Amino acid sequence: KGEYRPVDVTGPKADHVFAFERVHGATRVLVAVPRLPVGLWGEPGRIGDPSAYGDTRVEVSPGRWEGVLT
């Protein structure tokens, strides 16, 4: 259930992130996953390390967010 909302990703590694929200009533879930990870192998850090993405940003809607998997 819930509405699908694409989420903008900006910055130098934006092509390496896929993100969206699912919204149902007052509940929102943000999903952001690596995309094309082979292109990040030569970057500092690892694919799961934020430093590999530089100044890339996931543009989330305002509100209180809680990380549940990291």
N, CA, C and O of each residue as an XYZ file, in Angstrom:
280
protein
N       0.843     -1.185      0.000
C       0.000      0.000      0.000
C       0.875      1.231      0.000
O       2.040      1.185      0.394
N       0.314      2.301     -0.435
C       1.019      3.564     -0.381
C       1.371      4.099     -1.749
O       1.370      3.380     -2.747
N       1.666      5.360     -1.764
C       2.008      6.068     -2.993
C       3.514      6.000     -3.227
O       4.302      6.125     -2.289
N       3.906      5.802     -4.474
C       5.317      5.808     -4.874
C       5.692      7.223     -5.246
O       4.986      7.870     -6.021
N       6.811      7.723     -4.698
C       7.310      9.052     -5.047
C       8.792      8.959     -5.374
O       9.589      8.593     -4.510
N       9.176      9.280     -6.599
C      10.599      9.286     -6.913
C      11.297     10.378     -6.101
O      10.692     11.401     -5.780
N      12.551     10.159     -5.776
C      13.343     11.105     -4.990
C      14.534     11.548     -5.843
O      15.237     10.721     -6.424
N      14.746     12.858     -5.908
C      15.880     13.383     -6.668
C      17.191     13.099     -5.955
O      17.281     13.187     -4.731
N      18.195     12.759     -6.732
C      19.560     12.588     -6.241
C      20.422     13.547     -7.047
O      20.361     13.555     -8.277
N      21.228     14.361     -6.360
C      22.060     15.355     -7.033
C      23.522     15.135     -6.677
O      23.839     14.521     -5.659
N      24.398     15.638     -7.517
C      25.825     15.574     -7.233
C      26.581     14.720     -8.222
O      26.001     14.178     -9.163
N      27.900     14.599     -8.002
C      28.762     13.939     -8.968
C      28.509     12.444     -9.157
O      28.837     11.902    -10.213
N      27.948     11.778     -8.185
C      27.684     10.334     -8.290
C      26.190     10.023     -8.290
O      25.782      8.921     -7.924
N      25.375     10.998     -8.702
C      23.917     10.814     -8.699
C      23.479      9.612     -9.528
O      22.491      8.959     -9.191
N      24.196      9.312    -10.602
C      23.842      8.154    -11.430
C      24.068      6.831    -10.715
O      23.645      5.783    -11.204
N      24.724      6.867     -9.574
C      25.037      5.648     -8.822
C      24.085      5.407     -7.654
O      24.341      4.547     -6.811
N      22.984      6.163     -7.601
C      22.013      6.011     -6.510
C      20.608      5.968     -7.100
O      20.267      6.771     -7.968
N      19.792      5.021     -6.623
C      18.373      4.949     -6.966
C      17.611      5.168     -5.672
O      17.850      4.470     -4.687
N      16.688      6.138     -5.660
C      15.972      6.454     -4.418
C      14.502      6.744     -4.694
O      14.141      7.302     -5.731
N      13.661      6.348     -3.735
C      12.235      6.646     -3.809
C      11.642      6.593     -2.411
O      12.231      6.034     -1.486
N      10.455      7.193     -2.277
C       9.683      7.125     -1.036
C       8.406      6.344     -1.301
O       7.862      6.366     -2.405
N       7.939      5.656     -0.269
C       6.583      5.104     -0.261
C       5.866      5.825      0.873
O       6.374      5.904      1.992
N       4.681      6.350      0.572
C       3.934      7.141      1.550
C       2.551      6.531      1.722
O       1.830      6.295      0.753
N       2.196      6.279      2.990
C       0.868      5.750      3.309
C       0.397      6.470      4.568
O       0.884      6.206      5.667
N      -0.563      7.388      4.393
C      -1.000      8.192      5.533
C       0.167      9.044      6.037
O       0.810      9.747      5.258
N       0.434      8.980      7.334
C       1.528      9.747      7.930
C       2.852      8.977      7.899
O       3.885      9.496      8.324
N       2.820      7.749      7.399
C       4.032      6.927      7.376
C       4.756      7.076      6.048
O       4.153      6.967      4.981
N       6.071      7.328      6.132
C       6.898      7.436      4.928
C       8.099      6.519      5.093
O       8.681      6.420      6.173
N       8.456      5.859      4.013
C       9.648      5.019      3.980
C      10.504      5.493      2.814
O      10.023      5.591      1.685
N      11.764      5.785      3.084
C      12.705      6.190      2.049
C      13.610      5.011      1.744
O      14.171      4.394      2.649
N      13.748      4.703      0.459
C      14.642      3.635      0.019
C      15.697      4.269     -0.874
O      15.365      4.953     -1.842
N      16.967      4.046     -0.554
C      18.074      4.522     -1.377
C      19.083      3.385     -1.479
O      19.566      2.876     -0.468
N      19.392      2.997     -2.707
C      20.294      1.863     -2.923
C      21.354      2.212     -3.952
O      21.127      3.070     -4.805
N      22.528      1.549     -3.884
C      23.558      1.777     -4.900
C      23.095      1.308     -6.272
O      22.353      0.332     -6.388
N      23.533      2.002     -7.297
C      23.246      1.653     -8.692
C      24.570      1.713     -9.447
O      25.381      2.607     -9.208
N      24.787      0.779    -10.343
C      26.023      0.732    -11.130
C      27.268      0.756    -10.233
O      28.148      1.594    -10.430
N      27.352     -0.146     -9.260
C      28.445     -0.088     -8.289
C      29.835     -0.303     -8.879
O      30.820      0.148     -8.294
N      29.940     -0.978    -10.021
C      31.256     -1.213    -10.618
C      31.948      0.117    -10.910
O      33.172      0.207    -10.807
N      31.194      1.137    -11.267
C      31.762      2.447    -11.545
C      32.332      3.131    -10.325
O      33.029      4.137    -10.457
N      32.055      2.613     -9.136
C      32.576      3.194     -7.897
C      33.816      2.469     -7.388
O      34.417      2.916     -6.411
N      34.214      1.379     -8.007
C      35.327      0.588     -7.483
C      36.621      1.372     -7.368
O      37.403      1.129     -6.449
N      36.867      2.308     -8.279
C      38.101      3.075     -8.227
C      38.032      4.281     -7.307
O      39.019      5.004     -7.166
N      36.885      4.513     -6.678
C      36.709      5.671     -5.812
C      37.232      5.387     -4.405
O      37.320      4.230     -3.995
N      37.582      6.448     -3.663
C      37.968      6.248     -2.264
C      36.805      5.637     -1.491
O      35.642      5.883     -1.812
N      37.111      4.868     -0.508
C      36.061      4.229      0.289
C      35.505      3.021     -0.430
O      36.033      2.592     -1.456
N      34.453      2.488      0.109
C      33.786      1.331     -0.484
C      32.397      1.727     -0.937
O      31.930      2.827     -0.642
N      31.746      0.847     -1.642
C      30.420      1.145     -2.182
C      29.457      1.556     -1.072
O      28.659      2.472     -1.275
N      29.503      0.920      0.078
C      28.624      1.264      1.194
C      29.139      2.408      2.043
O      28.467      2.824      2.987
N      30.317      2.925      1.729
C      30.932      4.010      2.485
C      30.500      5.342      1.869
O      30.706      5.555      0.674
N      29.907      6.237      2.655
C      29.460      7.517      2.104
C      30.558      8.302      1.387
O      30.255      9.086      0.488
N      31.817      8.112      1.758
C      32.893      8.881      1.116
C      33.041      8.530     -0.363
O      33.587      9.333     -1.120
N      32.578      7.365     -0.799
C      32.656      6.977     -2.208
C      31.735      7.831     -3.074
O      31.911      7.883     -4.291
N      30.755      8.502     -2.468
C      29.771      9.283     -3.207
C      30.066     10.781     -3.203
O      29.331     11.546     -3.827
N      31.118     11.218     -2.521
C      31.499     12.630     -2.518
C      30.372     13.528     -2.043
O      29.788     13.297     -0.984
N      30.065     14.557     -2.833
C      29.025     15.525     -2.474
C      27.651     15.151     -3.020
O      26.785     16.017     -3.140
N      27.436     13.896     -3.347
C      26.135     13.442     -3.845
C      25.129     13.480     -2.701
O      25.443     13.095     -1.575
N      23.916     13.947     -2.996
C      22.882     14.110     -1.972
C      21.562     13.497     -2.418
O      21.173     13.610     -3.580
N      20.881     12.847     -1.482
C      19.511     12.371     -1.687
C      18.612     13.469     -1.135
O      18.686     13.806      0.046
N      17.757     14.028     -2.002
C      16.918     15.169     -1.630
C      15.619     14.664     -0.990
O      14.638     14.412     -1.689
N      15.616     14.519      0.323
C      14.438     14.003      1.033
C      13.512     15.139      1.433
O      13.932     16.289      1.559
N      12.245     14.798      1.629
C      11.276     15.785      2.073
C      11.514     16.110      3.548
O      12.066     15.285      4.277
N      11.109     17.292      3.994
C      11.311     17.666      5.396
C      10.592     16.713      6.338
O       9.572     16.122      5.983
N      11.119     16.574      7.508
C      10.498     15.726      8.516
C      11.541     15.004      9.349
O      12.742     15.204      9.166
N      11.092     14.191     10.237
C      11.974     13.402     11.095
C      12.241     12.068     10.414
O      11.308     11.335     10.087
N      13.517     11.751     10.199
C      13.896     10.500      9.551
C      14.749      9.683     10.503
O      15.556     10.231     11.255
N      14.567      8.380     10.468
C      15.323      7.469     11.320
C      15.898      6.363     10.447
O      15.169      5.696      9.714
N      17.237      6.172     10.535
C      17.874      5.082      9.793
C      17.619      3.761     10.503
O      17.891      3.638     11.698
N      17.104      2.782      9.789
C      16.800      1.510     10.437
C      17.719      0.372      9.976
O      17.724     -0.695     10.589
N      18.496      0.584      8.907
C      19.361     -0.486      8.423
C      20.844     -0.172      8.540
O      21.678     -1.059      8.360
N      21.185      1.087      8.840
C      22.594      1.451      8.914
C      23.065      1.574     10.344
O      24.234      1.876     10.585
